[in-house]
Amino acid sequence: MGEEKVRISGESPRTAEAPILPTVNPNVEKLPEPASSGIHPAFYVMVWISLSSSVILFNKWILSTLGFHYPILLTSWHLVFATIMTQIMARTTTLLDGRKTVKMTGRVYLRAIVPIGAFFSLSLICGNLTYLYLSVSFIQMLKATTPVAVLIAGWFLGLEKPDFRKLGNVSFIVIGVVLASFGEIEFVLIGFLYQLGGIAFEAVRICMVQRLLNGSEFKMDPLVSLYYFAPVCAVMNLTIAMFWEFPQVTMAEIYAVGLWTFFGNACCAFLLNVSVVFLIGKTSGLVLTLCGVLKDIMLVCASILIWGTKISGLQVFGYGIALCGMLYYKLGNKEMKPYIQEVSRRWAEFGANRPVARKMVIFGLVIVAVVILLGGIAPNTSLGYDPQNYINAAKNSFTTSP
């Protein structure tokens, strides 16, 4: 009845002139790729390292070199400045829009923010008091124990169950810092105790923040955290300073440092918090950890150059152990394993190709380690110049400036 339909489109051969359906729009392919407007992550890393190091060196300069022996007042000024700036930024920029997602009530503020702020204030006070007694290099060495303190504080606060395997991992940090402490040439017990107190308060604060951030409604970036914590910390620090340092400080001492110096110091501290906000999400945890270690090493070197701090060979050896332990603890076996395997492979290849040289390297490292530990002929790190002349010249420039 009907004609049988035959499909011939797939069977007939295509001629060269037959059109071919395009799979991609050729006009789209020819469009130039948009130029990337983002800034390279290395820029954020460099800014963060610069500001973080500058704040520490700046504080040491004011408190020790310029003779302004009022660390609580200096910390209070930083917090007051941060309070004012975060309030202005909340009303004029979008950097603090994250606070709108935080379900902050008066009850939460009193039960969570205020206690955390109290420990934050105590850690800042103890940390700045330490600058009056210890060198920047030794302070950075002691700060390497912070992961150990956080781990132990987490156990006591019930955030984690005791894990002696983790404790074994961080034991290298403790061993390294103990060696560095024994090797410290200008050891001051009260400064050492202040630093340990600051580390302990900071560890408790970190654990309390972790507990607070467990709920999704309290996720805060560092700048939003500063928005909430700075006012309560400023009030606490000013209250302590009112009884401890206000009766002693004079306007002549403030003018001797210089109002612009204080302003620059506060700006530097605040910009550090802003830089952290931009840094987050731009780099990986591995890069941040390595940059933190690099910053600590640079601060030790800066302390030697600026203040002529003498470092013993035992300190260098102990600090090296502590840094390696801190890297292993923060990154974990999973992150470190590929790098360790690569180093082991290259070391094995070196031993197979040059066995005599490998034995000489091992022998030399053993000799160096023994010399450093015994301290018999290990020289102190003296750069052969007296930085006091440069420090005095800089102090005079501050005091004579209008």
N, C-alpha and C positions, 0 to 999 in steps of 0.2 A: 504493500500500500504506500508506504513512504520510502523515499530514497534513503539508502544507508549513508550515514554521514561518515566521511573518512577524514581523519586528522592527518594533514600532510605538512603542517608547519614545521614539525620537528624533523621531517624526513627530507625536505627539500634543501639542497645545498645553498649556503649563503654566498652571494657574490661579493666581490671586493668593494663594490659601491654601496652595498646594503648598509643602512645605518646601524650602529651598535649602541644599545642603551648604556649611558654612562652610569657607573657605580658611585662616583663622587662628583659633586658639582665642580667643574673646572674653575669657575669664577671664584669659588670659595678657596680653592687650593692656592690661587694666585694672591689672595689677600695677605698682606704682611702680618707677621705675628706681632701682637701688641708688645711694646717694650715693657719690661718688668720695672715697676716703680718702687719695688720694695728695696729696703736697705739690707746689705749683706749682714748676716748674723754676727760676723766677726766685729763689726762696728759696735754692736750692743755689748759684746763681751769686753772689748777694749774700754768702753765707757764705764762699764760696771767695775772692772778691775781698777781703773784709774780713780774712780770716786771712792770705792771701798778702801783702797790704800790711802788716799788723800785724807779721808776722815780720821783714820787712826793716827797718821803722822801729824795731822793738824792738831788733834786733841793733845797728843804728846808734846807738841811744840808749845802750845798755850799753857798747859798745866805744869810742865817741867822747865822748859827753856825760858819762857817769858815770865815764869815765877807766879802765875795765877793759880795758887794752890787751893782752888775751890771747885772740885769736880762736880759736886752736887748742883751748884749754881749753874755750871756750864751745861750739865745735862738738862736742868730745868729750862734753860734758855732754848735749847734744841727743841724740847717738847712744846713749849709755848709757841715757838716759830712754826713748828709742824701743825699745831692746832689751827693757827691763823691761816696758814697756806691751804690746808685741806678744806677749811670752811669756804675760802674764796674759790678754790677750784671746783668745789661741789656746786657752786652757783654760776660759774662762768665756763666750765668745760664739761666734757663728757667722760673724762678719765675716772670719775667716781660714780658713774651711773650703776656700777655693780652693787652699790649699797641699796638700790631699790629692790633687789631680789632677796635681801637679807631681812628676815622677819624679826626685827629687833623691837623688843618691848622693854618697858622699865624693869620688869621682873628678870628678863634675860640679862639685861645690862648689869643689874646688881649681883646676880648669881654667877655670871660667867665672865663678863668683861672686866668688872672691878677686881676680882681675885687674880685674873691673868695680868691685869695692869699692875697690880701690886708686885707680883714676881718680876714683871718686866722692869719696873722701877728699881727694884733691889739689884737686879742683874746689871743694869746700867750704872748704878751708883758704885757697886763693887768693882765693876770693870774700869770705870774712870779713876777710882781711888788707886787702882793698881799702877797707873801711869806715874804716880808720885814716887814709887819705890822701885819698880822693875823696868828693865829695858824693853823696847818694843819686840826685839828678837825673842827674848825669853817668854814674853807674854804670848806670842804667837805659838811657841812650842807648847806651852801649857794648854792653849786652846785646842790642841789636837785631841785632848781627852774628852771633848764635848760629846762625841758619839757614845763613849763609855758611860758618861753620866746620864745621857738620855735613855740608854738601854736599861740601866739600873732603876732610874726613876719610873720608867714604864712598868717595870715589874712591881714596884711598891705601890703604884697607883692602880694596878690591876688592868692596865691596857694590854699587856702581853703576859703569857705564862713564862716562868723562868726557863731559859734555854741555855744550858751550859756549853753547848756547841758554839753559840754566838759569843758567849763570854770568852771562850777559848780564842775565837777569831780576833776579839778586841784586846786580848792580853798583850799582843805585840805593841799596841799603842801605849799601854801602860808601861811596859818595859822600856820602850824608847823614851818616853817622857821622864821616867825615873832616871835613866842614864843622863838625859839632858839636864835634869835638875842637879845631879851630882856634879856635872861639869860646869855649872853656872859659876862664873867668877865673882859676880857681884850679887850674891844671893841675899835677899832680905826677907826674913820670915813673915813679917806683917803683910808685905806685898804679895807673897806667895799665898797666904791665907785669904786675902781679899780676892785674889784671882780664883782660887778654889770655890769660894763662896759665890762669886759671880757665875762660874760654870754650873754650880749646883742649882742656883735660882733659874738660870737660863734653861737648864734641862727640865725642871718642873714646869716652866712656862711653855716649853715646846710640847710637852705631854698634855698639858691642859688644853692647848690650842688644837692638838690632834683629836682629843675627845670632843671638843666643841664642833670641829669641822666634820665629824662623822655624819652629822645630819646634813642633807642636801640644802636645807634652807639657810645654812650658815656658811656657805662657801664664799670666801672673801679673798681677793688678791691682796698683796702687801699694802697697797695704797689705801684700800678700803679699811683694812685692819688698822692702819695708822690713823684713819679718820675717827675710828671708835676708841682706840687705845690712848692716843696722844693726850686728850683732855684729862682723863683720869690720872694718867701718869704724871702730867704736869702738876696737877693739884697735889699729889702725894710727894713728889720731889720738892716742890716749893714748901710744903709743910715741914719736911725734914730739914731743908736748908734754912728755914726761918729760925730754928733753934740751934742749928749746928754751925752754919757759916755766915748768916746775915750779921750777927753781932761782931764778926771779925773783919769782914771785907770793907774796904774803903773805896770811895770814888777815884782816889788817886791811883789805886791798883787797876781799876777798870780802864781809866784813861791811859795808863801805862801800856796796856795791851792794845787799846785802840778800838773804838766802836765799829769801825769798818772791818777790823779783824774778826770781831765777834759776828758781825753780819755775814761775812764770807764763810766763816766756819759753820754757821747755821744753814746757809744756802747749800753748802757742800753736803751736809748731813741729810738735808731734805731731798736733794737731787739724787742721792743714793737710793732712797726709797722709790723715787719715780723711775729710775733706771731699771730697778728690779722688775717693775711692772712690764716694761717693754721687753725685758730680757726673757721673761717666762713665755714659753711657746715658740721662741725663736731658735732654741738650742735643745739638745738632748740632755738627759741626766748625766751621761758620761762626760760631756763637754763641760757642764757646770762644775762637776766634781774636780776635773782636771784643772779648770780655771781657778777654782778655790785654792787648790794646792799651789798653783803657780803664783797666785797672789800672796800666799803666806811666805813663799820663798823670796819673792821680791821685797816684801816688808822686812824680812831678816836682813837682806842685802842693803836696803835703804837705811836701816838702823845703824849698820856698820859704817856707811858712808857719811851720814848726817851727824851722828853723835859719837862716832868712833868706838862703838860697842865692841868689846873684845869677846870673842867666842872661842871656846876651847875645842880641841879635836873630839873630845868625848861628847860634847854637845852636838856637833855635826853628825857624829855617828848615831847618837840616840835619836835625834830628830829625823834622820833618814829612816830609821826603823819605824818610828811613829807614823811618818807619812805613808810608808808602804802598808802598814797595818790599817791606816785610815782608808786608803784607796781600796784595799781588799774588802773591808767591812762595808763601805758605802756602795761599791759596785757589785759585790757578790761574786761567787764562783762562776756563775753563768756568764757574766759580762767579761770577767778576767780570763776565763779558760782559753778562748781563741788566741789572745795575746800571749799567754803563757806557753801555749803549744807552739806558736810561731817562733818565740824566742828559744824554746827548747830545740826546735828543729834546726834553727840557724846555728845554735851552739854545738849541736851534734855534727853538723856539716863542717864547722870550723875545726872541731877536734879530729874529724876524719881526714881533712885536707892538711891540717897543720898541727899534729899532735904535740910537738915540742913547744910551740908557741902557746898552746892551750895550757900545758902544764906550768909554763912560766907565768901566765896570767893568774892561774889559781894560786901559785906560790906567792906572787906579789900581793894579791888581795888578802891572803892570810897574814902576811907580814904587816900590811897596813892596818888591818883590824886589830892585831895584837898591840901594835905601837899606839894606836888611838886609845884602846882600852886601858893600857898601862899608863899612858900619859907621860911616859918618861921623856921622849924626845918630840912629842907632838907639840908644835908651836901654837901659841895663841894667834888668833886671826888679827894681827896688827897691820894696818895698811901703811904704816910708815909716815903718817902725818898726824898733826894735832888739829882736830876740827874745832877746837875751842875758839880759835881766832875767827873762823868763819861764823860761828854761832854768836860771838860777841858783836861782830860787825852787823849781823842781821838784827840782833836785839837793839842795837843803837839806831838802826834805820827805822825800827818800829817806834821807838821812844821819841825820836826827833821829828817824826812825820807829823804834820798838822792834824 
